[in-house]
Amino acid sequence: MSIHPHAVAISLDDIRPCFEGAIPSMMATCDAEGVPNVAYLSQVDYVDAHHLALSFQFFNTTRRNVLANPQVEILVTHPYTSAIYRLRARYLHTQTSGPLFERMKARLSGIASHTGMSEVFRLKGADLYRVESIVHVDKPDLPAPPAGSGRLSALRRASEQLAACHDLDTLFDTTLDVLRDEFDIRHAMLLMLDASGQQLYTVASRGYPNSGVGSEIALGQGVIGVAARERTPVRISHLTAEYTYSRAVRDGLRRAGAEAGAPAGADREIPWPGLAEPHSQLAVPLVVGGDLLGVVFVESTEDLRFSYDDEDALVCLAGHIGRAVRQFQAGADESEDGPAAEVPASAAPAVDPAQSPLPVRYFPVDGSVFFGHDYIIKGVAGAILWKLVSDHVQHGRNEFTNRELRLDPRIRLPDVCDNLEARLVLLTRRLVERQTPVTLHKTGRGRFAVQVQRPLVLEEA
């Protein structure tokens, strides 16, 4: 093979499919005396238009050579056309923590699980390189596949639909709609950051037997938690055990619930709605002004389902979603003078006194609420629900405002970025999903009504 003498200038953006890991890459290095060495690479990660990152796993000949002589050459192959490109690059430094390291660690875990080498492939560092030149190796290539539906046009249509949303509830549903209709993504969910800043809770999902609304993921746990903690997209293209939300984690949550004093036999875990064996996953954080708001998460049973183009599109989409979330949060209770009630008072079913009273149990230690032995919700959303049913039973109230929730010391909302609107959406959906006799209905800007169809008996632990 030879290098084409009149090669057109090529950028890393032009050959991004080469870094998906479908075809192994090779790297040539030399030691201080000029003795060459060639080795296969576990992972070549696109960083930006001028930089790549390579996985550092072993202190071997390649590693020793790079430290002694930072100039290297990398051979990569296009997975669709079999085109080969020779990259000349220079080693800059190694990162052992942070977004790049965590993103590569997650991807390497997927590759390792896919090849049965989970115990061998352990990332020690992400080696950053600056690419100085790219040359197309002159050989017969396959024709490029037909261009698929343009991500840019899909993103435009999605953005227009998101811009038409008028509240968080509509925004969440529209997000899942455009992921399905414009990007053909069948399994997706939206999560928001908890007041503690240590947990994410599911507010909407699509494509699963159970919605999982209210289920939680800790920062740093799995693909979603790592993306949130590091504020960077994380994409995995193969089934991985390390980044699957295991039953062991769920069992730990159940034990914690029992220690907090839940009723005997009760389970205060909302089951995680994700796929049992996802082969591709992509988590994109919602970050606005440096603040983490939540995560958009998509997954598939197919290997290599999400490409760099999908990642780029969802990052852009996440920017629109994040700004809309911040806007709705800021304006939710600016005025409590809204339009006429969306649900007329006459539509609210009256409490049937003939029904037996339903015990509503509240555990202040973690804000969990049970209707009988049925776990409903916990945390801030649980404290909100307890306030609403308490005021209804004790004072006969049905109408409430966002503003009074923010001022109520029993709820203990944080002073900054309380995500109240998202919690109300979560609570509304959870009550409907559990088919409880208590439901919430928006009646205007910053206003909502509680409808109760059965007598309640309150029990506070």
C-alpha positions in Angstrom: 0.0 0.0 0.0 1.1 3.5 -0.6 0.1 7.0 0.4 -1.7 9.0 -2.2 0.6 11.8 -3.3 -2.2 14.3 -3.8 -4.2 13.5 -0.7 -7.0 16.0 0.1 -6.8 17.5 3.5 -8.8 15.3 5.9 -10.0 16.1 9.4 -10.9 13.9 12.3 -14.5 14.9 11.9 -14.4 13.4 8.4 -13.4 10.0 9.7 -15.3 9.7 13.0 -16.8 6.3 12.2 -13.3 4.9 12.4 -13.3 5.5 16.1 -16.5 3.5 16.9 -14.3 0.4 17.7 -15.9 -1.9 15.1 -12.5 -2.6 13.6 -9.3 -2.7 15.7 -6.8 0.1 15.2 -3.0 -0.2 15.3 -0.3 2.1 16.6 3.4 2.3 15.8 5.9 3.7 18.3 9.7 3.9 18.6 11.9 3.8 21.7 14.6 6.4 22.4 17.0 4.4 20.1 14.5 4.3 17.2 13.6 0.6 17.6 9.9 0.3 16.3 7.0 -1.5 17.9 3.5 -2.1 16.5 0.5 -3.0 18.7 -3.3 -3.2 18.5 -5.3 -0.6 20.3 -8.3 -1.4 22.6 -9.8 2.0 22.1 -9.3 5.2 20.1 -11.7 8.0 21.3 -12.6 11.1 19.4 -12.1 14.2 21.6 -12.4 17.1 19.2 -11.3 18.2 15.7 -7.6 18.0 16.7 -7.3 15.5 19.5 -7.7 11.8 20.2 -7.5 9.8 23.4 -6.1 6.3 23.6 -6.6 3.9 26.4 -3.7 3.2 28.8 -4.2 -0.2 30.3 -0.8 -1.9 30.6 2.7 -0.7 31.2 4.1 -2.5 28.2 6.5 -1.7 25.3 4.1 0.7 23.7 3.7 2.6 26.9 7.5 2.8 27.5 8.1 4.0 24.0 5.4 6.7 24.2 7.0 8.1 27.4 10.4 8.1 25.8 9.4 9.3 22.3 5.9 11.0 22.1 5.7 10.8 18.3 3.4 8.0 17.1 1.5 6.8 14.0 -2.0 5.3 14.2 -3.7 3.2 11.6 -7.5 3.3 11.6 -10.1 1.7 9.3 -13.5 3.0 8.2 -16.1 0.3 9.2 -18.3 0.9 6.1 -15.9 1.6 3.3 -12.7 -0.3 4.6 -10.8 2.9 3.9 -7.5 3.1 5.9 -6.1 6.3 7.3 -2.7 6.9 8.7 -2.6 9.5 11.5 0.6 11.1 12.8 0.1 12.3 16.4 2.0 13.5 19.5 1.4 12.3 23.0 0.5 15.2 25.4 -0.4 13.8 28.8 -2.4 11.2 30.7 -5.7 11.8 32.5 -6.6 9.5 35.4 -9.9 11.2 36.3 -12.5 13.5 35.0 -15.0 13.4 32.1 -12.7 12.1 29.4 -11.4 9.3 31.6 -14.9 8.3 32.8 -16.3 8.3 29.3 -13.5 6.1 28.0 -13.7 3.8 31.1 -17.4 3.2 30.4 -16.8 2.5 26.7 -13.9 0.2 27.4 -16.1 -1.7 29.9 -18.6 -2.4 27.0 -15.8 -3.5 24.7 -14.4 -5.8 27.4 -17.7 -7.4 28.2 -18.4 -7.9 24.5 -15.1 -9.7 24.0 -15.1 -11.6 27.3 -12.1 -9.8 28.7 -13.6 -7.8 31.6 -11.0 -8.9 34.0 -8.2 -7.9 31.6 -9.4 -4.6 30.3 -9.0 -2.1 33.2 -8.4 1.5 32.2 -5.5 3.1 34.1 -5.6 6.4 32.2 -6.7 8.3 29.1 -3.7 9.3 27.0 -4.4 12.5 25.1 -2.8 13.0 21.7 -2.7 15.9 19.3 -3.2 14.8 15.7 -0.7 16.5 13.4 -1.6 14.9 10.0 -4.1 12.5 8.4 -3.4 10.6 5.2 -5.7 8.3 3.2 -3.9 5.1 2.3 -4.2 4.6 -1.4 -6.1 1.3 -2.0 -9.4 0.2 -3.4 -12.2 1.2 -1.0 -15.9 0.2 -0.9 -18.5 2.7 -1.9 -19.9 4.8 0.9 -23.4 3.6 2.1 -26.3 5.8 1.2 -26.8 8.7 3.5 -29.5 8.1 6.1 -32.1 10.5 7.2 -30.3 13.7 8.2 -29.8 14.2 11.9 -29.7 18.0 11.3 -33.2 18.0 9.8 -34.5 15.7 12.5 -33.0 18.0 15.1 -34.7 21.0 13.5 -38.1 19.4 13.7 -37.5 18.2 17.3 -36.4 21.7 18.3 -39.5 23.3 16.8 -41.7 20.8 18.8 -39.9 21.5 22.0 -40.2 25.2 21.5 -44.0 24.9 21.4 -44.2 23.3 24.9 -45.9 25.4 27.5 -45.1 23.5 30.7 -42.8 20.8 32.1 -45.4 18.0 31.7 -45.7 18.7 28.0 -42.0 19.1 27.6 -41.2 15.7 29.1 -43.8 13.9 26.9 -42.7 15.9 23.8 -39.0 14.9 24.4 -39.9 11.3 24.4 -42.1 11.7 21.3 -39.3 13.3 19.2 -36.8 10.7 20.3 -39.1 8.1 19.0 -40.5 9.8 15.9 -37.5 11.8 14.7 -34.6 9.6 15.8 -36.3 6.1 15.9 -35.2 5.6 19.5 -37.7 3.3 21.2 -36.4 3.1 24.7 -35.8 6.4 26.5 -36.2 8.2 29.8 -35.8 11.6 31.5 -34.3 12.0 34.9 -34.0 15.1 37.1 -31.5 15.9 39.9 -32.7 15.5 43.4 -32.5 18.3 46.0 -29.5 16.5 47.7 -27.5 16.7 44.5 -26.6 13.0 44.9 -29.6 11.3 43.2 -31.4 11.4 40.0 -35.1 10.4 39.8 -37.1 9.3 36.7 -39.8 11.7 35.7 -40.8 10.1 32.3 -40.0 7.1 30.2 -41.0 5.5 27.0 -40.9 1.9 25.6 -40.9 -0.1 28.9 -43.6 -2.3 30.4 -43.4 -0.2 33.6 -42.7 3.6 33.5 -40.5 3.5 36.6 -41.5 7.1 37.4 -39.8 7.9 40.7 -37.1 5.3 40.4 -33.7 6.6 41.5 -30.1 6.4 40.3 -27.1 7.7 42.4 -24.6 10.0 40.9 -21.7 7.9 39.6 -23.8 4.8 39.2 -23.9 3.3 35.8 -24.0 5.2 32.5 -26.5 7.7 33.8 -24.8 8.4 37.0 -21.4 8.8 35.4 -22.7 11.2 32.8 -24.4 13.3 35.5 -21.4 13.4 37.8 -18.9 14.2 35.1 -21.3 16.4 33.1 -20.3 14.6 29.9 -22.1 12.3 27.4 -21.4 8.7 28.0 -22.0 6.2 25.1 -21.6 2.4 25.3 -21.9 0.2 22.2 -21.9 -3.3 23.6 -23.5 -5.1 26.5 -21.6 -4.5 29.8 -22.0 -5.9 33.2 -20.2 -3.1 35.0 -22.6 -0.4 33.8 -25.9 -2.4 34.1 -28.2 -1.5 36.9 -27.9 -4.7 38.9 -30.3 -6.4 41.2 -27.7 -6.1 43.9 -28.1 -2.3 43.9 -31.9 -2.7 44.2 -31.5 -5.1 47.1 -29.3 -2.5 48.8 -32.1 0.1 48.4 -34.6 -2.3 49.8 -32.5 -3.0 52.9 -32.0 0.7 53.4 -35.7 1.1 53.3 -36.3 -1.6 56.0 -33.7 0.1 58.2 -35.6 3.4 57.9 -38.7 1.8 59.4 -40.9 0.9 56.5 -44.0 -1.3 57.3 -43.2 -5.0 57.5 -43.2 -6.6 54.1 -43.3 -3.2 52.3 -40.9 -2.3 49.5 -40.0 1.3 49.1 -38.1 0.8 45.9 -39.7 1.8 42.6 -38.4 -0.7 40.1 -35.9 0.5 37.5 -37.6 0.5 34.1 -34.5 -0.1 31.9 -33.8 -3.0 29.6 -32.5 -6.1 31.3 -29.6 -6.5 28.7 -29.0 -3.3 26.9 -26.3 -3.6 24.2 -26.1 0.2 23.4 -26.6 3.1 25.8 -26.2 6.8 25.6 -26.7 9.2 28.5 -26.5 13.0 28.0 -26.6 15.4 30.9 -28.9 18.5 31.0 -26.5 21.3 32.0 -27.4 25.0 31.9 -25.0 27.7 33.1 -22.8 25.0 34.6 -25.7 23.6 36.7 -26.7 20.0 36.3 -30.5 19.7 36.0 -30.9 16.1 34.9 -30.1 13.5 32.2 -31.6 12.2 28.9 -31.0 8.5 28.6 -31.6 6.2 25.6 -30.8 2.5 25.1 -31.2 -0.4 22.7 -30.9 -4.1 22.4 -28.7 -3.7 19.3 -24.9 -3.4 19.3 -23.5 -0.1 17.9 -27.0 1.4 17.8 -25.9 5.0 18.7 -23.2 6.7 16.6 -21.2 9.9 17.1 -23.9 11.6 15.0 -26.6 10.4 17.5 -24.5 11.7 20.4 -24.0 15.1 18.7 -27.8 15.4 18.0 -28.8 14.4 21.6 -26.3 16.8 23.1 -27.8 19.6 21.1 -31.3 18.5 22.0 -30.3 18.3 25.7 -29.3 22.0 25.5 -32.9 22.9 24.3 -34.5 20.7 27.0 -32.3 22.1 29.8 -33.0 25.7 28.9 -36.7 25.0 28.7 -36.6 23.3 32.1 -34.9 26.2 33.6 -37.4 28.6 32.0 -40.4 26.7 33.3 -38.9 26.4 36.8 -38.2 30.1 36.9 -41.7 31.2 35.8 -43.8 28.5 37.4 -45.0 30.6 40.3 -44.3 34.2 39.2 -48.0 34.7 39.1 -50.9 32.6 40.5 -53.4 34.5 38.4 -54.0 31.9 35.7 -56.7 30.9 33.4 -59.9 29.2 34.5 -59.4 25.8 36.0 -58.5 23.2 33.5 -60.5 20.6 35.4 -63.9 22.1 36.4 -64.9 21.6 40.1 -67.9 19.6 38.9 -65.6 17.1 37.3 -64.0 16.2 40.6 -65.6 13.0 41.9 -66.9 13.3 45.5 -65.6 11.2 48.3 -67.7 8.1 48.7 -68.2 7.8 52.5 -69.4 4.2 52.1 -65.9 3.1 51.2 -63.6 2.0 54.0 -61.0 4.6 55.0 -57.6 4.3 53.3 -54.6 4.5 55.8 -52.0 6.9 54.6 -48.7 6.4 56.3 -45.9 8.9 56.4 -42.3 8.2 57.5 -40.5 11.6 58.1 -37.1 9.9 58.3 -37.0 9.7 54.5 -40.3 11.3 53.5 -41.8 8.0 52.3 -45.6 7.7 51.9 -47.6 4.5 51.8 -51.2 4.1 50.9 -52.0 1.0 53.0 -49.0 -1.2 52.3 -48.5 0.2 48.8 -45.4 2.4 48.6 -46.1 5.6 46.6 -43.1 8.0 46.8 -40.5 9.4 49.1 -38.1 12.3 49.6 -39.3 15.9 48.8 -42.2 14.5 46.6 -43.3 12.4 49.6 -43.2 15.5 51.9 -45.3 17.4 49.3 -47.9 14.5 49.1 -48.1 14.4 52.9 -48.8 18.1 53.2 -51.5 17.9 50.5 -53.4 15.0 52.1 -52.9 16.4 55.6 -54.4 19.8 54.7 -57.2 18.1 52.8 -58.2 15.8 55.8 -57.6 18.4 58.5 -58.9 21.6 56.8 -60.9 20.3 53.8 -58.6 22.0 51.3 -58.5 21.0 47.6 -56.8 24.0 46.0 -53.0 24.7 46.4 -50.3 26.9 44.9 -46.7 26.3 44.0 -45.7 29.3 46.1 -47.2 28.0 49.3 -45.3 24.7 48.8 -42.1 26.6 48.5 -42.8 28.5 51.7 -44.0 25.5 53.8 -41.2 24.5 56.2 -42.5 20.9 56.4 -41.4 20.3 52.8 -37.8 21.6 53.3 -37.2 22.6 49.7 -33.7 23.9 49.0 -33.3 27.7 48.6 -31.8 27.4 45.1 -33.0 25.3 42.1 -35.7 23.3 44.0 -37.1 21.5 40.9 -40.6 21.9 42.4 -42.3 21.8 39.0 -40.5 18.5 38.1 -41.4 17.0 41.5 -45.1 17.9 40.9 -45.0 16.2 37.5 -43.4 13.2 39.0 -45.9 13.0 41.8 -48.9 13.5 39.5 -47.7 10.7 37.2 -46.9 8.4 40.1 -50.4 8.7 41.6 -52.0 8.0 38.3 -49.7 5.0 37.6 -50.5 3.5 41.0 -54.3 4.1 40.4 -54.6 5.8 43.8 -57.8 7.6 45.0 -55.7 10.8 45.2 -54.9 12.7 42.0 -53.4 16.1 41.2 -54.7 18.4 38.4 -53.2 21.6 37.2 -55.8 24.5 37.4 -53.7 27.4 36.3 -50.3 29.0 36.4 -48.7 28.0 39.7 -52.0 26.4 40.8 -53.3 22.9 41.1 -56.1 20.9 42.7 -56.2 17.7 44.8 -59.0 15.2 44.1 -59.7 12.6 46.7 -62.2 9.8 46.0 -62.0 7.8 49.3 -61.8 8.7 53.0 -58.3 8.9 54.3 -56.9 8.1 57.7 -53.5 9.7 58.3 -50.7 7.9 60.3 -47.4 9.6 60.9 -44.5 7.4 62.2 
